[in-house]
Amino acid sequence: MSFFFDDDDDTTTPDLPPPGMGAHPPSPPRTYQICLMVNGHFTDNKNDMYDAFYNWLQASLPKGSNVKFQLDPYEAQEKKYPLRAEIDKYDVVLLSGSRMCLPRRI
């Protein structure tokens, strides 16, 4: 379910565009090429970051969207990167954080 926020108050209206905006036509089919630079994992499962980002991206799409993602993960902490010649094929480069970025609790 998507929500539109009205700047004048704190209410939300599910699945309705803001007044005056009307319905948007469906977007043409498109696959976005995404380079995911993985800087650590939540668990010992090497696919956990891929799964988390893929699921997050899919959940961000409205129902019936024609947008798809091709997500290519690289293990940045292991110094595994795309070749320079490959970078231009990507629409987006995402850099994940790592556990080391989180403040330690004392």
Secondary structure, 3 states (H helix, E strand, C coil): CCEEECCCCCCEEECCCCCCCCCCCCCCCEEEEEEEEECCCCCCCCCHHHHHHHHHHHHCCCCCCCEEEEEEEEEHHHCCCCCHHHHCCCCEEEECCCHHHCCCCC
